[in-house]
Amino acid sequence: MFTLAAPALLWLCMAAPPEATGSGVLVPRIEGEYVNVYKPAGDVFPGPSVGELIAGRRYEEWVPNDHCFVRDASGRWHALGITHPITDLENIHLGENQSFHAVAPAGTLKQSLREGAWRDLPKVLPPADRPGEIAANHAPCIVRRRGLYHMVYGPTPIRYAVSDDLHAWTPKGPLGDTPSGRDPSLLLWDGAYYLVTCNEQGVQVATSTDFQAWRRHKPIRTMQEGVDPESPSIVRHNNTFYLFVCGWNGVWDRETLQGAYQHTTYVYQSDDPLNFDHSALVTTLNAHAPEVFQDEQGDWYISSVEWPHRGVSIARLAWD
């Protein structure tokens, strides 16, 4: 989550909040129940046709996944993320080639935390709007710099697009020499961007001061045997850093879709954002593909998709 000098502009897909007083390891916990703020509506699949999905056909049930939150110039909250029509259980990620775009009702984040309160806007960046790119468009992360929103998305090659209004996007191609991976997120800390991605082996980071030239670093976290990382992000809180990373252990009965969207998120702490390999596990949280962010008043929240509800759900996050 990034906080701009101008209070009307706040964007999130991980960043450093204002420093808290004191230091030390705090333990995050989900406070209360998740509120299912966004339930995707039916829509026409933009294509191209793939497997059982037919371009131009309307599908009533869509499945969101990795996502981000961003506030526009008026202060209104938006969410953008992976989406595709529901498919059979043999092809659960088929057609993940565009991003959903949902908008909250006018008001503060707290005021928008009502079931189904966020509504669909037209989907963004389907393959037809990104000529020359691979079809997949996964895990968007949005920051605002030099007067434009910059959306970073995967999988490899990590790419980006720009917009001045969050609605119309212009693809810009690969994001420099960034490492192979997926599920990108960004932390802005001490004048540098930290691009966090993952692969089957672990979590990795590349850094840049200008958003163009990127320096690769050694992996920052190798997951335990039998667990693949998903949706990693770093936040700074209480003068230290926390790595949130969802895990996939390969165990799924293939009887329900929700079972494929595992909801164990591991949390690690380190004073060095480039090294979590020797960090003890702080806690685990029930969230799939979470975003951890702050609202206008600095209160913390966590999101989850597909679990416990279809769509995007948000809960309060406390630190003990």
Phi, psi and omega in degrees: 000131179252143174241118180278161175297323177282119187295340181286347185243122177219133177225150191224132165180031132132142178200177183270119176284172174303146184296137174274160177284137179087184180207175180122168184276123173251156182249116178285146175214149178281128185251114180084198184260155172290142173251123184278081190286332184232120175242112186298139177270166176296152182199169177275132178286121186285347179089181004288161177301138179208128181055233182279353183269129184248125178302136178087354179268143178274135176236133186276336185242123181238152185239105175285160176216222185313138191209178176214166177240147180207145174257139178274185185296337179272354182094003182281143183272140176231155172229137176227143181185176177305143171202157175192159176294148177298143182230181175292164188286357176272346185221057193288345179251014181297134174080019178280071190239005181213166179252138168288157177223114179240149181232140178278160171296156179303142180131189181281167177301315180303319181292338182270356183278071177229146183302124177070017186284336181273134185248155180290139165246170179304141179293155187238151174054052167291169184305326181297335179269000182230060183302139179089351179264164168295159185291324188296138177223099189239148165051061180294148177223131189238131171232161177244126179212141178052041173082003181230147169282135177245118177260122175257134182212161181237198355282192182311132000283139175297128186234173176213160177220160182234156180204152174256359184217004181074359183253307179260126186239141177246114179294143180241001177088197183298147181269072176060203184268067180267154184291158175295144180162194182211177175055056183291147168218165185229139170239131172255117184214128174054043175081006181231147172270135175248110178268116184254126178224177178218160168221189185296336184274326184174200183250139183226163183222142167235147183238153179205146174260348184232004179070009181240305180267123185243137177254125179277149178233165176296158179306140183267342178205125171260125184284159179296156182303135178089000180236120175266138180282149174218149168052053182281150174204155178241134171236152174253130181206137177056042176066026175209178185244147177232131174259121174255126181215124178284152182238147176235119183258006176079000182267114181206129183280353181058030176257331177226148179294322184301330179296338179278344180257075185297148191236038171259115176251124181268141180237126178237155180236144176204150172277354180238114183292352179258009182206103173243007188293332181254016181275137175286154176291125179279314180189174167238149181233150176275096179198139173252130180051053188285151163249134179245120190206172180244151177268192185298331182266001180088005176284148186265147179220160174225145179244164177207147178240150179065329172237132000274002183223155170297136181101205183250129178238148183230139175225159174290147177239123177255156177237122182250000000 
